[in-house]
Amino acid sequence: MIIFNVPYAPLRFRAWSVGVSRQDHSEFETRQDAVRFAVSSARNSEHEGKAALVAIEGVDGLWRLFDHYAKGIA
């Protein structure tokens, strides 16, 4: 399973990261760009037959999981 992690806060000014299964990360100028990348990458992974989820940290510090359609899962 591949998990794309998008934190609430940037690493530094205009540098949001997307961690991939807690290893590699890419940086983006906006949080929206980071979320778009994570969802798109999860969708591509699913099309390649690999299970993928997107974990997004909320303002409350809680992490929420979404599938490759960006729909929340329980």
Biopython code that builds the backbone (N, CA, C, O; Angstrom):
import numpy as np
from Bio.PDB.StructureBuilder import StructureBuilder

atoms = [
    (1, "MET", "N", (0.850, -1.176, 0.000)),
    (1, "MET", "CA", (0.000, 0.000, 0.000)),
    (1, "MET", "C", (0.894, 1.238, 0.000)),
    (1, "MET", "O", (1.844, 1.342, 0.776)),
    (2, "ILE", "N", (0.569, 2.159, -0.879)),
    (2, "ILE", "CA", (1.288, 3.430, -0.963)),
    (2, "ILE", "C", (0.440, 4.493, -0.279)),
    (2, "ILE", "O", (-0.757, 4.600, -0.547)),
    (3, "ILE", "N", (1.043, 5.271, 0.593)),
    (3, "ILE", "CA", (0.320, 6.350, 1.275)),
    (3, "ILE", "C", (1.018, 7.669, 0.986)),
    (3, "ILE", "O", (2.219, 7.814, 1.211)),
    (4, "PHE", "N", (0.250, 8.626, 0.485)),
    (4, "PHE", "CA", (0.752, 9.970, 0.200)),
    (4, "PHE", "C", (0.319, 10.869, 1.345)),
    (4, "PHE", "O", (-0.878, 11.066, 1.558)),
    (5, "ASN", "N", (1.289, 11.424, 2.095)),
    (5, "ASN", "CA", (1.012, 12.234, 3.285)),
    (5, "ASN", "C", (1.158, 13.728, 2.980)),
    (5, "ASN", "O", (2.190, 14.175, 2.480)),
    (6, "VAL", "N", (0.095, 14.496, 3.292)),
    (6, "VAL", "CA", (0.125, 15.948, 3.094)),
    (6, "VAL", "C", (-0.098, 16.613, 4.452)),
    (6, "VAL", "O", (-1.204, 16.550, 4.990)),
    (7, "PRO", "N", (0.935, 17.250, 5.016)),
    (7, "PRO", "CA", (0.791, 17.909, 6.317)),
    (7, "PRO", "C", (-0.009, 19.211, 6.208)),
    (7, "PRO", "O", (-0.176, 19.772, 5.126)),
    (8, "TYR", "N", (-0.489, 19.667, 7.350)),
    (8, "TYR", "CA", (-1.251, 20.924, 7.374)),
    (8, "TYR", "C", (-0.347, 22.129, 7.149)),
    (8, "TYR", "O", (-0.695, 23.038, 6.395)),
    (9, "ALA", "N", (0.803, 22.138, 7.796)),
    (9, "ALA", "CA", (1.699, 23.297, 7.741)),
    (9, "ALA", "C", (2.850, 23.047, 6.758)),
    (9, "ALA", "O", (3.260, 21.905, 6.550)),
    (10, "PRO", "N", (3.358, 24.111, 6.164)),
    (10, "PRO", "CA", (4.502, 23.946, 5.249)),
    (10, "PRO", "C", (5.790, 23.650, 6.024)),
    (10, "PRO", "O", (5.894, 23.946, 7.214)),
    (11, "LEU", "N", (6.761, 23.063, 5.330)),
    (11, "LEU", "CA", (8.078, 22.838, 5.938)),
    (11, "LEU", "C", (8.744, 24.168, 6.236)),
    (11, "LEU", "O", (9.374, 24.348, 7.278)),
    (12, "ARG", "N", (8.594, 25.094, 5.303)),
    (12, "ARG", "CA", (9.094, 26.463, 5.431)),
    (12, "ARG", "C", (8.245, 27.315, 4.498)),
    (12, "ARG", "O", (7.330, 26.788, 3.866)),
    (13, "PHE", "N", (8.506, 28.574, 4.393)),
    (13, "PHE", "CA", (7.685, 29.475, 3.584)),
    (13, "PHE", "C", (7.487, 28.930, 2.172)),
    (13, "PHE", "O", (8.453, 28.681, 1.449)),
    (14, "ARG", "N", (6.233, 28.750, 1.792)),
    (14, "ARG", "CA", (5.844, 28.278, 0.455)),
    (14, "ARG", "C", (6.506, 26.958, 0.069)),
    (14, "ARG", "O", (6.961, 26.792, -1.062)),
    (15, "ALA", "N", (6.555, 26.037, 1.000)),
    (15, "ALA", "CA", (7.156, 24.730, 0.716)),
    (15, "ALA", "C", (6.383, 23.622, 1.423)),
    (15, "ALA", "O", (6.806, 23.127, 2.468)),
    (16, "TRP", "N", (5.241, 23.235, 0.842)),
    (16, "TRP", "CA", (4.474, 22.117, 1.371)),
    (16, "TRP", "C", (5.070, 20.834, 0.826)),
    (16, "TRP", "O", (5.497, 20.778, -0.327)),
    (17, "SER", "N", (5.098, 19.807, 1.653)),
    (17, "SER", "CA", (5.679, 18.552, 1.206)),
    (17, "SER", "C", (4.605, 17.483, 1.060)),
    (17, "SER", "O", (3.544, 17.547, 1.680)),
    (18, "VAL", "N", (4.912, 16.509, 0.230)),
    (18, "VAL", "CA", (4.088, 15.312, 0.113)),
    (18, "VAL", "C", (5.025, 14.141, 0.352)),
    (18, "VAL", "O", (5.905, 13.852, -0.459)),
    (19, "GLY", "N", (4.820, 13.477, 1.474)),
    (19, "GLY", "CA", (5.614, 12.291, 1.767)),
    (19, "GLY", "C", (4.967, 11.085, 1.119)),
    (19, "GLY", "O", (3.741, 10.984, 1.060)),
    (20, "VAL", "N", (5.785, 10.178, 0.638)),
    (20, "VAL", "CA", (5.268, 8.964, 0.014)),
    (20, "VAL", "C", (5.664, 7.796, 0.903)),
    (20, "VAL", "O", (6.833, 7.422, 0.994)),
    (21, "SER", "N", (4.655, 7.230, 1.555)),
    (21, "SER", "CA", (4.874, 6.132, 2.501)),
    (21, "SER", "C", (5.991, 6.472, 3.486)),
    (21, "SER", "O", (6.815, 5.625, 3.830)),
    (22, "ARG", "N", (5.999, 7.717, 3.929)),
    (22, "ARG", "CA", (6.921, 8.237, 4.950)),
    (22, "ARG", "C", (8.392, 8.192, 4.526)),
    (22, "ARG", "O", (9.279, 8.105, 5.374)),
    (23, "GLN", "N", (8.646, 8.248, 3.247)),
    (23, "GLN", "CA", (10.033, 8.242, 2.780)),
    (23, "GLN", "C", (10.309, 9.476, 1.945)),
    (23, "GLN", "O", (10.583, 10.544, 2.492)),
    (24, "ASP", "N", (10.243, 9.347, 0.645)),
    (24, "ASP", "CA", (10.530, 10.457, -0.251)),
    (24, "ASP", "C", (9.518, 11.574, -0.065)),
    (24, "ASP", "O", (8.435, 11.360, 0.479)),
    (25, "HIS", "N", (9.874, 12.756, -0.516)),
    (25, "HIS", "CA", (8.884, 13.820, -0.527)),
    (25, "HIS", "C", (9.188, 14.799, -1.652)),
    (25, "HIS", "O", (10.332, 14.997, -2.063)),
    (26, "SER", "N", (8.110, 15.397, -2.123)),
    (26, "SER", "CA", (8.197, 16.446, -3.132)),
    (26, "SER", "C", (7.704, 17.723, -2.480)),
    (26, "SER", "O", (6.933, 17.671, -1.522)),
    (27, "GLU", "N", (8.140, 18.877, -2.988)),
    (27, "GLU", "CA", (7.724, 20.151, -2.408)),
    (27, "GLU", "C", (6.905, 20.951, -3.409)),
    (27, "GLU", "O", (7.151, 20.904, -4.614)),
    (28, "PHE", "N", (5.921, 21.693, -2.885)),
    (28, "PHE", "CA", (5.004, 22.485, -3.699)),
    (28, "PHE", "C", (4.812, 23.852, -3.073)),
    (28, "PHE", "O", (4.964, 24.016, -1.862)),
    (29, "GLU", "N", (4.477, 24.839, -3.901)),
    (29, "GLU", "CA", (4.312, 26.212, -3.413)),
    (29, "GLU", "C", (3.044, 26.413, -2.601)),
    (29, "GLU", "O", (2.996, 27.297, -1.745)),
    (30, "THR", "N", (2.011, 25.606, -2.853)),
    (30, "THR", "CA", (0.761, 25.746, -2.103)),
    (30, "THR", "C", (0.304, 24.384, -1.599)),
    (30, "THR", "O", (0.680, 23.345, -2.143)),
    (31, "ARG", "N", (-0.498, 24.408, -0.568)),
    (31, "ARG", "CA", (-1.060, 23.165, -0.029)),
    (31, "ARG", "C", (-1.999, 22.536, -1.051)),
    (31, "ARG", "O", (-2.053, 21.312, -1.173)),
    (32, "GLN", "N", (-2.738, 23.362, -1.784)),
    (32, "GLN", "CA", (-3.642, 22.843, -2.806)),
    (32, "GLN", "C", (-2.871, 22.072, -3.872)),
    (32, "GLN", "O", (-3.319, 21.017, -4.321)),
    (33, "ASP", "N", (-1.715, 22.594, -4.278)),
    (33, "ASP", "CA", (-0.891, 21.885, -5.260)),
    (33, "ASP", "C", (-0.411, 20.549, -4.700)),
    (33, "ASP", "O", (-0.360, 19.551, -5.420)),
    (34, "ALA", "N", (-0.061, 20.532, -3.420)),
    (34, "ALA", "CA", (0.393, 19.298, -2.783)),
    (34, "ALA", "C", (-0.730, 18.263, -2.756)),
    (34, "ALA", "O", (-0.502, 17.086, -3.037)),
    (35, "VAL", "N", (-1.939, 18.702, -2.419)),
    (35, "VAL", "CA", (-3.085, 17.790, -2.381)),
    (35, "VAL", "C", (-3.402, 17.284, -3.792)),
    (35, "VAL", "O", (-3.653, 16.093, -3.980)),
    (36, "ARG", "N", (-3.390, 18.179, -4.782)),
    (36, "ARG", "CA", (-3.640, 17.752, -6.171)),
    (36, "ARG", "C", (-2.634, 16.688, -6.607)),
    (36, "ARG", "O", (-3.007, 15.687, -7.218)),
    (37, "PHE", "N", (-1.361, 16.910, -6.291)),
    (37, "PHE", "CA", (-0.319, 15.948, -6.639)),
    (37, "PHE", "C", (-0.576, 14.603, -5.962)),
    (37, "PHE", "O", (-0.494, 13.556, -6.605)),
    (38, "ALA", "N", (-0.885, 14.631, -4.670)),
    (38, "ALA", "CA", (-1.105, 13.400, -3.918)),
    (38, "ALA", "C", (-2.280, 12.607, -4.480)),
    (38, "ALA", "O", (-2.176, 11.392, -4.650)),
    (39, "VAL", "N", (-3.399, 13.275, -4.772)),
    (39, "VAL", "CA", (-4.581, 12.592, -5.306)),
    (39, "VAL", "C", (-4.295, 12.045, -6.703)),
    (39, "VAL", "O", (-4.661, 10.913, -7.018)),
    (40, "SER", "N", (-3.644, 12.848, -7.535)),
    (40, "SER", "CA", (-3.298, 12.405, -8.880)),
    (40, "SER", "C", (-2.343, 11.210, -8.836)),
    (40, "SER", "O", (-2.508, 10.254, -9.594)),
    (41, "SER", "N", (-1.362, 11.262, -7.963)),
    (41, "SER", "CA", (-0.411, 10.154, -7.836)),
    (41, "SER", "C", (-1.090, 8.896, -7.313)),
    (41, "SER", "O", (-0.785, 7.792, -7.762)),
    (42, "ALA", "N", (-2.009, 9.059, -6.368)),
    (42, "ALA", "CA", (-2.758, 7.906, -5.855)),
    (42, "ALA", "C", (-3.610, 7.300, -6.962)),
    (42, "ALA", "O", (-3.688, 6.078, -7.092)),
    (43, "ARG", "N", (-4.244, 8.148, -7.754)),
    (43, "ARG", "CA", (-5.058, 7.661, -8.875)),
    (43, "ARG", "C", (-4.189, 6.888, -9.877)),
    (43, "ARG", "O", (-4.576, 5.814, -10.337)),
    (44, "ASN", "N", (-3.021, 7.436, -10.209)),
    (44, "ASN", "CA", (-2.115, 6.754, -11.132)),
    (44, "ASN", "C", (-1.649, 5.413, -10.563)),
    (44, "ASN", "O", (-1.548, 4.430, -11.296)),
    (45, "SER", "N", (-1.366, 5.373, -9.272)),
    (45, "SER", "CA", (-0.944, 4.126, -8.633)),
    (45, "SER", "C", (-2.044, 3.077, -8.709)),
    (45, "SER", "O", (-1.774, 1.906, -8.976)),
    (46, "GLU", "N", (-3.290, 3.498, -8.474)),
    (46, "GLU", "CA", (-4.427, 2.575, -8.558)),
    (46, "GLU", "C", (-4.584, 2.030, -9.978)),
    (46, "GLU", "O", (-4.890, 0.852, -10.161)),
    (47, "HIS", "N", (-4.377, 2.881, -10.978)),
    (47, "HIS", "CA", (-4.474, 2.428, -12.370)),
    (47, "HIS", "C", (-3.378, 1.428, -12.709)),
    (47, "HIS", "O", (-3.551, 0.596, -13.599)),
    (48, "GLU", "N", (-2.250, 1.503, -12.003)),
    (48, "GLU", "CA", (-1.150, 0.564, -12.206)),
    (48, "GLU", "C", (-1.318, -0.699, -11.367)),
    (48, "GLU", "O", (-0.460, -1.582, -11.379)),
    (49, "GLY", "N", (-2.432, -0.777, -10.637)),
    (49, "GLY", "CA", (-2.707, -1.962, -9.827)),
    (49, "GLY", "C", (-2.129, -1.933, -8.428)),
    (49, "GLY", "O", (-2.114, -2.960, -7.749)),
    (50, "LYS", "N", (-1.653, -0.782, -7.979)),
    (50, "LYS", "CA", (-1.091, -0.646, -6.633)),
    (50, "LYS", "C", (-2.102, 0.084, -5.752)),
    (50, "LYS", "O", (-2.629, 1.125, -6.144)),
    (51, "ALA", "N", (-2.371, -0.448, -4.583)),
    (51, "ALA", "CA", (-3.294, 0.202, -3.649)),
    (51, "ALA", "C", (-2.664, 1.485, -3.123)),
    (51, "ALA", "O", (-1.481, 1.510, -2.785)),
    (52, "ALA", "N", (-3.464, 2.557, -3.055)),
    (52, "ALA", "CA", (-2.944, 3.846, -2.600)),
    (52, "ALA", "C", (-3.999, 4.621, -1.833)),
    (52, "ALA", "O", (-5.190, 4.543, -2.135)),
    (53, "LEU", "N", (-3.545, 5.373, -0.831)),
    (53, "LEU", "CA", (-4.393, 6.268, -0.051)),
    (53, "LEU", "C", (-3.694, 7.610, 0.079)),
    (53, "LEU", "O", (-2.477, 7.716, -0.070)),
    (54, "VAL", "N", (-4.499, 8.641, 0.363)),
    (54, "VAL", "CA", (-3.967, 9.980, 0.628)),
    (54, "VAL", "C", (-4.318, 10.310, 2.079)),
    (54, "VAL", "O", (-5.488, 10.260, 2.459)),
    (55, "ALA", "N", (-3.314, 10.648, 2.888)),
    (55, "ALA", "CA", (-3.511, 11.053, 4.281)),
    (55, "ALA", "C", (-3.266, 12.558, 4.357)),
    (55, "ALA", "O", (-2.187, 13.039, 4.010)),
    (56, "ILE", "N", (-4.283, 13.298, 4.815)),
    (56, "ILE", "CA", (-4.184, 14.754, 4.891)),
    (56, "ILE", "C", (-4.390, 15.190, 6.339)),
    (56, "ILE", "O", (-5.377, 14.827, 6.978)),
    (57, "GLU", "N", (-3.438, 15.977, 6.841)),
    (57, "GLU", "CA", (-3.532, 16.489, 8.211)),
    (57, "GLU", "C", (-4.443, 17.717, 8.233)),
    (57, "GLU", "O", (-4.290, 18.633, 7.425)),
    (58, "GLY", "N", (-5.388, 17.720, 9.170)),
    (58, "GLY", "CA", (-6.299, 18.857, 9.317)),
    (58, "GLY", "C", (-5.754, 19.897, 10.268)),
    (58, "GLY", "O", (-4.745, 19.672, 10.937)),
    (59, "VAL", "N", (-6.421, 21.036, 10.329)),
    (59, "VAL", "CA", (-6.019, 22.127, 11.220)),
    (59, "VAL", "C", (-6.022, 21.667, 12.684)),
    (59, "VAL", "O", (-5.303, 22.222, 13.514)),
    (60, "ASP", "N", (-6.839, 20.646, 12.994)),
    (60, "ASP", "CA", (-6.916, 20.121, 14.357)),
    (60, "ASP", "C", (-5.811, 19.115, 14.686)),
    (60, "ASP", "O", (-5.766, 18.573, 15.790)),
    (61, "GLY", "N", (-4.920, 18.870, 13.718)),
    (61, "GLY", "CA", (-3.817, 17.947, 13.949)),
    (61, "GLY", "C", (-4.136, 16.487, 13.665)),
    (61, "GLY", "O", (-3.256, 15.631, 13.749)),
    (62, "LEU", "N", (-5.391, 16.197, 13.329)),
    (62, "LEU", "CA", (-5.779, 14.825, 13.018)),
    (62, "LEU", "C", (-5.528, 14.523, 11.540)),
    (62, "LEU", "O", (-5.721, 15.373, 10.670)),
    (63, "TRP", "N", (-5.093, 13.293, 11.283)),
    (63, "TRP", "CA", (-4.858, 12.845, 9.910)),
    (63, "TRP", "C", (-6.088, 12.102, 9.430)),
    (63, "TRP", "O", (-6.635, 11.260, 10.142)),
    (64, "ARG", "N", (-6.519, 12.417, 8.223)),
    (64, "ARG", "CA", (-7.687, 11.776, 7.633)),
    (64, "ARG", "C", (-7.275, 11.074, 6.343)),
    (64, "ARG", "O", (-6.464, 11.587, 5.573)),
    (65, "LEU", "N", (-7.848, 9.893, 6.124)),
    (65, "LEU", "CA", (-7.515, 9.110, 4.943)),
    (65, "LEU", "C", (-8.547, 9.291, 3.843)),
    (65, "LEU", "O", (-9.749, 9.340, 4.102)),
    (66, "PHE", "N", (-8.065, 9.390, 2.620)),
    (66, "PHE", "CA", (-8.915, 9.513, 1.445)),
    (66, "PHE", "C", (-8.459, 8.497, 0.415)),
    (66, "PHE", "O", (-7.279, 8.152, 0.347)),
    (67, "ASP", "N", (-9.403, 8.021, -0.388)),
    (67, "ASP", "CA", (-9.020, 7.111, -1.463)),
    (67, "ASP", "C", (-8.561, 7.906, -2.678)),
    (67, "ASP", "O", (-8.469, 9.132, -2.618)),
    (68, "HIS", "N", (-8.278, 7.229, -3.760)),
    (68, "HIS", "CA", (-7.754, 7.895, -4.954)),
    (68, "HIS", "C", (-8.794, 8.752, -5.672)),
    (68, "HIS", "O", (-8.466, 9.428, -6.647)),
    (69, "TYR", "N", (-10.040, 8.732, -5.204)),
    (69, "TYR", "CA", (-11.067, 9.641, -5.735)),
    (69, "TYR", "C", (-11.243, 10.842, -4.811)),
    (69, "TYR", "O", (-12.135, 11.664, -5.018)),
    (70, "ALA", "N", (-10.392, 10.941, -3.795)),
    (70, "ALA", "CA", (-10.436, 12.002, -2.782)),
    (70, "ALA", "C", (-11.712, 11.948, -1.965)),
    (70, "ALA", "O", (-12.198, 12.976, -1.495)),
    (71, "LYS", "N", (-12.260, 10.743, -1.793)),
    (71, "LYS", "CA", (-13.414, 10.547, -0.930)),
    (71, "LYS", "C", (-12.935, 9.980, 0.394)),
    (71, "LYS", "O", (-12.128, 9.050, 0.430)),
    (72, "GLY", "N", (-13.434, 10.543, 1.472)),
    (72, "GLY", "CA", (-13.023, 10.082, 2.799)),
    (72, "GLY", "C", (-13.390, 8.631, 3.045)),
    (72, "GLY", "O", (-14.405, 8.137, 2.554)),
    (73, "ILE", "N", (-12.546, 7.956, 3.815)),
    (73, "ILE", "CA", (-12.851, 6.582, 4.180)),
    (73, "ILE", "C", (-12.853, 6.481, 5.697)),
    (73, "ILE", "O", (-12.159, 7.237, 6.376)),
    (74, "ALA", "N", (-13.621, 5.562, 6.221)),
    (74, "ALA", "CA", (-13.737, 5.403, 7.674)),
    (74, "ALA", "C", (-12.588, 4.602, 8.229)),
    (74, "ALA", "O", (-12.524, 4.370, 9.436)),
]
sb = StructureBuilder()
sb.init_structure("model")
sb.init_model(0)
sb.init_chain("A")
sb.init_seg("    ")
for serial, (resi, resn, name, xyz) in enumerate(atoms, 1):
    if name == "N":
        sb.init_residue(resn, " ", resi, " ")
    sb.init_atom(name, np.array(xyz, "f"), 0.0, 1.0, " ", f" {name:<3s}", serial, name[0])
structure = sb.get_structure()
